[in-house]
Amino acid sequence: MSGGLVALLDDISVLARAAAASIDDVAAASGRASVKAAGVVVDDTAVTPRYVEGLDPKRELPIIKRITIGSLRNKLVFIVPAILLLNAFIPWLLSPLLMLGGTYLCFEGAEKIWEKVSGHGHEAEEEAAAQDEDTIVKGAVTTDFILSAEIMVISLKAVLDEGLNDSFWYLLAVMVVVAMAITFVVYGTVGLIVKMDDIGLALSKRESGLSQTIGRGLVTGMPKLLTVLSVVGVAAMLWVGGHIILVGLEETGWLPQPYEFVHHLEVLVHDATGALGGILGWLTNTVGSAILGLLVGAVVVAIMHVLPFGKKHEGEGAAAH
């Protein structure tokens, strides 16, 4: 009896160690996958605060909560099952779908620049300000769906590239961890950003001189931070979208020359700049990706807004408005 009990406890110990190792593997893979998707995460964090600009401060956090729930639903109910099924049955489709999402990001970034240059951005802001909460949340969750799909596909490809474990349940566990971690990090950060002025106002009313100084700094810095985030968001869209297309063209074999050129240039800069080679090499790749993203985005913007049928479509939309 005692021997059987000892054997049972030993088996349980082995299973517990195996489970702990599996959890460690999932956590480590999730962390590495999240890092690979960092560009889109920055984009997501930078884009979201604009959805609550100009709204009643009391409604900012409830709206962000609704967007957070919508983002989790996007990832866990639709995106993760879809990409795992695609990976299991038609894995070759992942890269084209990723490139399609990258093209959308390029379009979004180029469109923001076009609106700024052409003066249409102010009209878009006025129209957005007139929307009700349901419309705002729906628009934010729709944009989040594209960005979340990019994040999850990039994360999946990062895990698959490691080649350690490609079982369905392992990938599912990693994707769920990545989905939840990134969602809470992104929208937790967004919540802090949009309430920064309220936090600053509360600090400025305290008796402590240091608290008042910090509070006033937060209040005055909020508009500048939103401006910086807007610029970062546009740059991230072009960089991430362009890089996705650049890598996708090489992986699919459709047009590998752009990737080879940018990679060759990156290596040259890396080797020629010594201690700064890592940073400057990465920056070279980033700039090359952003240029490609801007070119691709400009083509789509021209199709959607500049060409005759695009102008006609805008005219009809303005008349209806």
C-alpha positions as CSV (number, residue, x, y, z in Angstrom):
1,M,0.0,0.0,0.0
2,S,2.7,2.5,1.0
3,G,4.7,1.6,-2.1
4,G,1.7,2.2,-4.3
5,L,1.1,5.6,-2.5
6,V,4.8,6.6,-3.0
7,A,4.6,5.7,-6.7
8,L,1.4,7.7,-7.1
9,L,2.9,10.7,-5.4
10,D,6.0,10.3,-7.6
11,D,3.8,10.3,-10.7
12,I,1.9,13.3,-9.5
13,S,5.2,15.1,-8.9
14,V,6.4,14.3,-12.4
15,L,3.1,15.5,-13.9
16,A,3.3,18.7,-11.8
17,R,6.8,19.4,-13.0
18,A,5.8,18.7,-16.6
19,A,2.8,21.0,-16.2
20,A,5.0,23.7,-14.7
21,A,7.5,23.4,-17.5
22,S,4.7,23.6,-20.1
23,I,3.4,26.8,-18.4
24,D,6.9,28.2,-18.4
25,D,7.2,27.4,-22.1
26,V,3.8,29.0,-22.9
27,A,4.7,32.1,-20.9
28,A,8.1,32.4,-22.6
29,A,6.7,31.8,-26.0
30,S,3.9,34.3,-25.3
31,G,6.5,36.9,-24.3
32,R,8.6,36.5,-27.4
33,A,5.6,36.5,-29.6
34,S,4.3,39.7,-28.0
35,V,7.7,41.4,-28.6
36,K,7.5,40.4,-32.3
37,A,4.1,42.2,-32.5
38,A,5.3,45.2,-30.6
39,G,5.0,47.5,-33.7
40,V,1.3,46.9,-34.1
41,V,0.8,47.1,-30.3
42,V,2.3,50.6,-30.4
43,D,0.1,51.4,-33.3
44,D,-3.0,50.1,-31.5
45,T,-2.1,52.1,-28.3
46,A,-1.5,55.3,-30.3
47,V,-4.7,55.1,-32.4
48,T,-7.3,54.3,-29.7
49,P,-7.2,57.6,-27.6
50,R,-8.6,59.6,-30.5
51,Y,-11.9,57.8,-30.1
52,V,-12.6,59.5,-26.8
53,E,-11.3,62.9,-27.6
54,G,-13.9,65.7,-27.0
55,L,-16.3,63.4,-25.1
56,D,-17.6,63.8,-21.6
57,P,-14.7,62.8,-19.2
58,K,-17.2,60.7,-17.2
59,R,-17.8,58.5,-20.3
60,E,-14.1,58.0,-21.3
61,L,-13.4,55.0,-19.1
62,P,-16.8,53.3,-19.8
63,I,-16.2,53.6,-23.5
64,I,-12.7,52.2,-23.2
65,K,-14.1,49.3,-21.2
66,R,-16.5,48.6,-24.0
67,I,-13.7,48.7,-26.6
68,T,-11.6,46.4,-24.4
69,I,-14.4,43.9,-24.2
70,G,-14.9,44.1,-28.0
71,S,-11.2,43.7,-28.5
72,L,-11.1,40.5,-26.4
73,R,-14.1,39.2,-28.2
74,N,-12.4,39.9,-31.6
75,K,-9.3,38.0,-30.5
76,L,-10.7,35.1,-28.5
77,V,-13.9,34.4,-30.4
78,F,-13.0,35.1,-34.0
79,I,-9.3,35.7,-34.7
80,V,-7.5,33.0,-32.7
81,P,-9.8,30.1,-33.8
82,A,-9.7,31.4,-37.4
83,I,-5.9,31.6,-37.7
84,L,-5.3,28.3,-35.9
85,L,-7.7,26.6,-38.3
86,L,-5.9,28.3,-41.2
87,N,-2.6,27.2,-39.9
88,A,-3.9,23.6,-39.5
89,F,-5.4,23.3,-43.0
90,I,-4.3,26.1,-45.3
91,P,-1.1,27.6,-43.7
92,W,0.0,29.2,-47.0
93,L,-2.9,31.6,-46.7
94,L,-1.5,33.3,-43.6
95,S,1.1,35.4,-45.3
96,P,-1.3,36.8,-48.0
97,L,-3.9,37.6,-45.3
98,L,-1.2,39.3,-43.2
99,M,-0.2,41.3,-46.3
100,L,-3.8,42.3,-46.9
101,G,-4.0,43.6,-43.3
102,G,-0.6,45.4,-43.8
103,T,-2.0,47.1,-46.9
104,Y,-4.9,48.3,-44.8
105,L,-2.5,49.8,-42.2
106,C,-0.6,51.5,-45.0
107,F,-3.8,53.0,-46.3
108,E,-4.8,54.2,-42.8
109,G,-1.4,55.9,-42.3
110,A,-1.3,57.4,-45.8
111,E,-4.9,58.6,-45.5
112,K,-4.1,60.5,-42.3
113,I,-1.3,62.3,-44.1
114,W,-3.5,63.0,-47.1
115,E,-6.2,64.4,-44.8
116,K,-3.7,66.7,-43.1
117,V,-2.3,67.9,-46.4
118,S,-5.6,68.3,-48.1
119,G,-7.4,69.8,-45.2
120,H,-10.0,67.1,-45.0
121,G,-8.9,66.0,-41.5
122,H,-10.8,68.8,-39.7
123,E,-14.1,67.7,-41.4
124,A,-13.4,64.1,-40.3
125,E,-12.9,65.2,-36.7
126,E,-16.1,67.2,-36.7
127,E,-18.0,64.3,-38.1
128,A,-16.4,61.9,-35.5
129,A,-17.3,64.4,-32.7
130,A,-21.0,64.2,-33.7
131,Q,-21.1,60.4,-33.4
132,D,-22.9,58.7,-30.5
133,E,-21.1,56.2,-28.1
134,D,-22.4,53.1,-29.9
135,T,-21.0,54.4,-33.2
136,I,-17.7,55.3,-31.6
137,V,-17.3,51.9,-30.0
138,K,-18.3,50.1,-33.2
139,G,-15.7,52.1,-35.2
140,A,-13.0,51.5,-32.6
141,V,-13.7,47.7,-32.4
142,T,-13.7,47.5,-36.2
143,T,-10.3,49.1,-36.4
144,D,-9.1,47.0,-33.5
145,F,-10.2,43.9,-35.4
146,I,-7.7,44.6,-38.1
147,L,-4.9,45.5,-35.7
148,S,-5.7,42.5,-33.5
149,A,-5.6,40.2,-36.5
150,E,-2.1,41.5,-37.4
151,I,-0.9,41.1,-33.8
152,M,-2.2,37.5,-33.5
153,V,-0.9,36.4,-36.9
154,I,2.5,37.9,-36.2
155,S,2.6,36.2,-32.8
156,L,1.6,32.9,-34.3
157,K,4.3,33.1,-37.0
158,A,6.9,34.0,-34.3
159,V,6.0,30.9,-32.3
160,L,6.0,28.7,-35.4
161,D,9.4,30.1,-36.4
162,E,10.9,28.8,-33.2
163,G,10.0,25.3,-34.3
164,L,9.7,24.0,-30.7
165,N,6.1,23.0,-30.5
166,D,3.4,23.3,-33.1
167,S,0.7,21.3,-31.5
168,F,-2.8,22.8,-31.6
169,W,-3.3,23.0,-27.9
170,Y,0.1,24.6,-27.3
171,L,-0.5,27.2,-29.9
172,L,-4.0,27.8,-28.6
173,A,-2.6,28.4,-25.1
174,V,0.1,30.8,-26.4
175,M,-2.4,32.7,-28.5
176,V,-4.9,33.1,-25.6
177,V,-2.1,34.4,-23.3
178,V,-0.9,36.8,-25.9
179,A,-4.4,38.0,-26.7
180,M,-5.3,38.7,-23.1
181,A,-1.9,40.2,-22.1
182,I,-1.7,42.6,-25.1
183,T,-5.4,43.6,-24.8
184,F,-5.0,44.6,-21.1
185,V,-1.6,46.3,-21.7
186,V,-2.9,48.3,-24.6
187,Y,-6.2,49.4,-23.1
188,G,-4.8,49.8,-19.6
189,T,-2.3,52.2,-21.1
190,V,-5.0,54.0,-23.1
191,G,-7.0,54.4,-19.9
192,L,-4.1,56.0,-18.2
193,I,-3.4,58.3,-21.1
194,V,-7.0,59.6,-21.5
195,K,-7.3,60.2,-17.7
196,M,-3.9,61.9,-17.4
197,D,-5.4,65.3,-17.3
198,D,-7.9,64.3,-14.6
199,I,-5.1,62.8,-12.5
200,G,-3.1,66.0,-13.1
201,L,-6.0,68.2,-12.0
202,A,-6.4,66.2,-8.8
203,L,-2.7,66.5,-8.0
204,S,-2.6,70.2,-8.7
205,K,-5.2,70.8,-5.9
206,R,-3.1,69.1,-3.2
207,E,-1.2,71.1,-0.7
208,S,2.2,69.6,-1.6
209,G,4.2,71.9,-3.9
210,L,5.7,68.9,-5.7
211,S,2.3,67.3,-6.3
212,Q,1.0,70.7,-7.7
213,T,3.9,70.9,-10.1
214,I,3.5,67.4,-11.3
215,G,-0.3,67.9,-11.7
216,R,0.1,71.1,-13.7
217,G,2.7,69.3,-15.9
218,L,0.3,66.5,-16.6
219,V,-2.5,68.9,-17.5
220,T,-0.4,71.0,-19.8
221,G,1.4,67.9,-21.3
222,M,-1.8,66.0,-22.2
223,P,-2.5,67.8,-25.5
224,K,1.2,67.5,-26.5
225,L,1.2,63.8,-25.7
226,L,-2.0,63.2,-27.8
227,T,-0.3,65.1,-30.7
228,V,2.9,62.9,-30.3
229,L,0.7,59.8,-30.2
230,S,-1.1,60.8,-33.3
231,V,2.2,61.2,-35.2
232,V,3.6,57.9,-33.7
233,G,0.4,56.2,-34.7
234,V,0.7,57.3,-38.3
235,A,4.4,56.4,-38.4
236,A,3.7,53.0,-36.9
237,M,1.0,52.2,-39.4
238,L,3.3,52.9,-42.3
239,W,6.3,51.1,-40.7
240,V,4.4,48.0,-39.6
241,G,2.3,47.8,-42.7
242,G,5.3,48.3,-45.0
243,H,7.4,45.7,-43.1
244,I,4.6,43.2,-43.3
245,I,4.3,43.6,-47.0
246,L,8.1,43.6,-47.5
247,V,8.5,40.3,-45.6
248,G,5.4,38.8,-47.2
249,L,6.6,39.5,-50.7
250,E,9.9,37.7,-49.9
251,E,8.2,34.8,-48.1
252,T,5.7,34.1,-50.9
253,G,8.3,34.6,-53.6
254,W,6.1,37.0,-55.4
255,L,8.6,39.9,-55.4
256,P,11.7,39.2,-53.2
257,Q,13.8,42.1,-54.6
258,P,12.5,44.9,-52.3
259,Y,13.2,42.8,-49.2
260,E,16.7,41.8,-50.5
261,F,17.5,45.4,-51.2
262,V,16.4,46.7,-47.8
263,H,18.1,43.8,-46.0
264,H,21.3,44.4,-47.9
265,L,21.2,48.1,-47.0
266,E,20.5,47.2,-43.4
267,V,23.6,44.9,-43.2
268,L,25.8,47.5,-44.9
269,V,24.8,50.2,-42.3
270,H,25.1,47.7,-39.4
271,D,28.7,46.7,-40.5
272,A,29.8,50.3,-41.2
273,T,28.7,52.0,-37.9
274,G,30.4,49.9,-35.2
275,A,28.8,50.1,-31.8
276,L,25.7,51.9,-33.2
277,G,25.3,49.2,-35.9
278,G,22.4,47.5,-34.2
279,I,20.3,50.6,-33.8
280,L,21.2,52.2,-37.1
281,G,20.7,48.9,-39.0
282,W,17.2,48.5,-37.4
283,L,16.5,52.2,-38.2
284,T,17.5,51.6,-41.9
285,N,15.1,48.7,-42.1
286,T,12.4,50.7,-40.4
287,V,12.7,53.6,-42.8
288,G,12.8,51.3,-45.8
289,S,9.6,49.6,-44.6
290,A,7.9,53.0,-43.9
291,I,8.8,54.2,-47.4
292,L,7.3,51.1,-48.9
293,G,4.3,51.5,-46.6
294,L,3.8,55.1,-47.7
295,L,4.0,54.2,-51.4
296,V,1.5,51.3,-51.0
297,G,-0.8,53.5,-48.9
298,A,-0.6,56.4,-51.4
299,V,-1.7,54.1,-54.2
300,V,-4.7,52.9,-52.2
301,V,-5.5,56.5,-51.1
302,A,-5.4,57.6,-54.7
303,I,-7.8,54.8,-55.7
304,M,-10.2,55.6,-52.8
305,H,-10.1,59.4,-52.8
306,V,-8.2,61.0,-55.6
307,L,-9.3,59.2,-58.8
308,P,-12.6,60.2,-60.4
309,F,-14.7,57.5,-59.0
310,G,-13.2,58.1,-55.5
311,K,-14.2,61.8,-55.8
312,K,-17.6,60.9,-56.9
313,H,-18.0,58.6,-53.9
314,E,-16.8,61.4,-51.6
315,G,-19.2,63.8,-53.2
316,E,-22.2,61.5,-52.7
317,G,-21.1,61.0,-49.1
318,A,-20.9,64.8,-48.5
319,A,-24.3,65.4,-50.1
320,A,-25.9,62.7,-47.9
321,H,-24.3,64.2,-44.8
